[in-house]
Amino acid sequence: MFSTSFPWLTTIILLPLVAAFAIPLIPDKEGKTVRWYSLGVGILELGLIVNTFWHHYDLQSSSLQLVENYPWIPQLGLNWSVAVDGLSMPLIVLTGLVTTLAIFAGWKVTNKPRLFHFLMLAMYSAQIGVFAAQDMLLFFLVWELELVPVYVLISIWGGPKRLYAATKFILYTAAASVFILVAGLAMAFYGDNITFDLSTLAQKHYPIGFELLLYAGLLISFGVKLAIFPLHTWLPDAHGEASAPVSMILAGVLLKMGGYALIRMNVEMLPHAHVYFAPVLVMLGVVNIIYGALNAFAQKNLKRRLASSSISHMGFVLIGIASYTELGINGALLQMISHGLIAAALFFLAGVAYDRTHTLMMDKMGGIAKSMPKTFALFTAGAMASLALPGMSGFVSELTVFLGLTTSDAYNSSFKVIVVLLSAVGLILTPIYLLSMLREVFYGQQDEKLALESWMDAKPREIFITACLLLPIIGIGLYPKLMTQTYDVKAVAVAAEMRQVLPIVAQPKSPIYSFNSTAPQILDSNSL
């Protein structure tokens, strides 16, 4: 009885936030007690997440589970409504792992340690809240709450241009968030039933023109977070100035919020508009892949190059979401999880290198492999995963996306061939800019000004953090079912919903879509 009635999700969401408010009360002058406390809360939270899903989550169900719904502010129609399914559950686990390791990565923070760890724990709660929220207003609130800690973390603990990067981040993301609020209010007040419940909103029938406007607004908002071209420009600046723990969370979790929300709201709640926008998503995905790869070549700053790589890799998520196949959706989710692990590892190791060299300029870091062989080995492993080396998660996720698109009978052959060929250009460029990055940073003649010694190599704490990210990367690469089984059923359900709507909405003579001999019906605005 306890296991079924206990509010597991509410406890998971609120635990870090409640624990954060105890930090000012901890007697500690140097920050040592605070960092142990923060790490302990992170480990406890991760353990609670794993235990809850292990014992109370059914992998064979595509419906919402662990549903909790409590009235919060009835006058505004705001409910504390949370639940998980195959879209959100694995991303919550990813959030728990990356954020806990990011807290450990901030072990040596001595500037305002209380505030640093308070913000890390508050952000922990907000991130999980985004993936669990089933009320539109609640989703908007936790989405906004997550922005504030990131802004402060960059502006205080960032690099020389931290205020510029933090301001650009908050302006982009906060301005884009307005579209979430406007779209949510428009959907809630449409029709006779006023509600913010996501499941109820998905069942409403909107006129096609109205639905297209809603989809476009949400695409802009989520596109900023996912770093879709041309809404991506905040990302290299934020990564270039953020400290390693913050970069780990930015790349490992925050980008994934955009991909998750695209599936949860644009695809599931606005399926008719998705038919019109799906080819656009595919083309934007191709642009992201090629543009991100080409832009990476121009970056001499190590973290900015990795940030451009993230932009490129998010293009595969867009293609998978718009593929209309189970494999494509599966690949998009796997790409988000895989990239979250890989990017977190690479940005952490970039921070390790910066701590020793005090520079992120690759042309000034040459030859450090001799003094830092452990860091070199770990960085090489992360780079190999990022360039999709077989046996690592990046290879499986990108291959699945390609298979999902090429096996899709929703698009005609010409469109698929063009998309695959252009995307392949990005696949060719990726190993070039990553291997050249390794060459510039670790090979060649070491700059005499660096004066590195062998004892400055990665320490056990840093090796442990990286290993905790590399092990699942290799595990998923060798046995993908380790992760795919957590969302397979949901991917099937989402793909089925997409394919059910496609022949109703799309034009039979579409230059992009392909149809069987049975002509589909054409949807007009009145029928919606």
Disulfide bonds with the S-S distance in Angstrom:
none
